[in-house]
Amino acid sequence: MGGGGADAGGLCALLTLTSVLKPDHFLVYYPPNLTQVVTLLEHLKILALPYLQERTLEVIHREWGVHSPSPSHTPSSNK
C-alpha cells in the first residue's frame, strides 16, 4: 500500500487479505512510515472492513559504536 490516498492496488490487496484471513486471526502491518498507517486506515474505512486498530507503535533503531577498551586502557592491577 503506497503513501497518500486510496490507491486501487492497496484496496485490492485488502480485499484479498480479508477473503483469506480466518475469523479471529490477525492482520499485522509493518509500514516504514506513519503516512502508510494513515493510508491503511483510510482503506479500511472506505471498504468498511471488519478490522480493529488495536495500537500503533513507533520503533526507533539506533546503532551505537560500543567497543571493549583496549588492554592499554584497562585499569592497572599494580598499586
C-alpha positions in Angstrom: 0.0 0.0 0.0 1.6 3.2 -1.1 1.6 6.5 0.6 -1.3 9.0 0.4 -4.8 8.4 -0.8 -6.7 5.3 -1.5 -4.9 3.6 -4.4 -6.5 0.7 -6.3 -3.6 -1.8 -5.6 -3.9 -1.2 -1.8 -7.7 -1.6 -1.9 -7.4 -4.8 -3.9 -4.8 -6.2 -1.5 -7.0 -5.6 1.5 -9.9 -7.3 -0.2 -7.8 -10.3 -1.0 -6.4 -10.5 2.6 -9.9 -10.2 4.0 -11.2 -13.0 1.9 -8.4 -15.5 3.0 -7.9 -14.4 6.6 -9.7 -16.7 9.1 -12.0 -15.3 11.7 -10.3 -14.4 15.0 -6.9 -14.1 13.3 -4.7 -11.0 13.0 -3.6 -8.7 10.2 -0.3 -7.3 11.3 1.2 -4.4 9.2 4.8 -3.1 9.5 4.9 0.1 7.4 8.1 2.2 7.2 6.4 5.4 8.0 3.2 6.9 9.6 1.8 8.1 6.3 1.3 4.4 5.3 -0.5 3.7 8.6 -2.9 6.6 7.7 -3.4 5.2 4.2 -4.2 1.7 5.6 -6.8 3.2 7.9 -8.3 5.2 5.0 -8.6 1.9 3.0 -10.2 0.1 5.9 -12.8 2.9 6.2 -13.5 3.1 2.5 -14.1 -0.6 2.3 -15.9 -0.8 5.6 -13.8 -3.9 6.5 -14.2 -5.6 9.9 -10.8 -4.7 11.3 -9.9 -3.1 14.6 -6.9 -1.0 15.1 -5.6 -2.0 18.5 -2.5 0.1 18.6 0.2 1.8 16.6 3.8 1.7 17.7 6.9 3.6 16.6 10.1 1.7 17.0 13.3 3.7 16.6 16.5 1.9 15.7 19.8 3.5 16.6 23.2 1.9 16.0 25.8 2.5 18.7 29.5 2.1 18.3 30.3 0.5 21.6 33.7 -1.3 21.8 35.6 -3.1 24.6 38.5 -1.0 25.8 41.9 -2.0 24.5 44.4 -3.6 27.0 46.3 -0.3 27.3 43.1 1.5 28.6 42.2 -1.0 31.3 43.0 -0.2 34.9 46.3 -1.4 36.1 46.4 -4.0 38.8 49.8 -2.6 40.1 49.3 -0.4 43.1 
